[in-house]
Amino acid sequence: MSRELTTCQLIERSINKKFRKEIWTPFVQAIKKYELIQSGDHIAVCISGGKDSMLLAKLMQILQRISEVPFEVTYLVMDPGYNPINRQKIESNAKLLEIPIVVFETNIFDIVNEIDKSPCYLCARMRRGNLYSKAKEFGCNKIALGHHMSDVIETTLMGMLYGSQIQGMMPKLHSTNFEGMELIRPMYCILEENIIAWKNYNDLEFIQCACRFTENCTICDNGGGGSKRQEVKQLIKKLKKDNPTIETNIFNSIHNVSLDTLISYKQKGEIHSFLDTYDKNQ
């Protein structure tokens, strides 16, 4: 008689079986392609409680279990001032997924509540700084965030449409404020629609943006209709009707940049113009 699988085991099976092509394979490909994990790494997986970070935690847990490259993982949850309902939801989902989270508290929401200009930008910076600091306390040399391929695509388009620049989102970065620390994005090659499909298939419910300001905020990425990111999401969705490969094309474009055809570009803070080498290339 076969043993009945637990909910967590069924969720893991869905990653390895039903969503292997859409989630597991691109997850492993990103780690290998961008060299995100090395032997001896101690990685802090940063969990906000949303679908992306919770899936990332489960993916990292499965990978650590089977990887030939030894590495350690700590699952960090920073409570910036969640209401009790959201806090409980994060903890119950972690229990359901059998993720051994470590929760620490900050007063970021209270601080940002007093700020009128760019509260979301300040909140993001303070969150990341606190996560770096706590990760370092645990002896970690890397933090892992749940940004996915759709985030990369949207950020690229937002830079062009609203920021007058061509700027992507890197799969890994060296921290400028915490020496020896890196940021990695293991879900870099996974589309958001596949994360949503996985969530729905397993009847999972995660918190949305838990920020106390998003009900009236038009610039936060809270899944509403007011943010610039939401406008870009809708634009991509519209373009995809006529061109199903639009997301892949945009994603691949930042891997195939031809500097010879650009008027100018910035590298390490220094601006380079095509005129710098124009006469030399005759």
Buried (B, 14 or more C-beta within 10 A) or exposed (E): EEEEEEEBEEBBEBBEEBBBEBBBEBBBEBBEEBEBBEEEBBBBBBBBBBBBBBBBBBBBBBBBEEBEEEBBBBBBBBBBBBEEEBBEBBBEBBEBBBBEBEBEEBEBBEBBEEEEEEBBEBBBEBBBBBBBBBBBEEEBBBBBBBBBBBBBBBBBBBBEEEEEEBEBBBBBEEBEEBEEBBBBBBBBBBBBBBBEBBBEEBEBEBBBBBBBBBEEBEBBBBEBEBBBBBBBBEBBEEBEEEEEEBBEEBBEEBEEEEEEEEEEBEEEEEEEEBEEEEEEEE
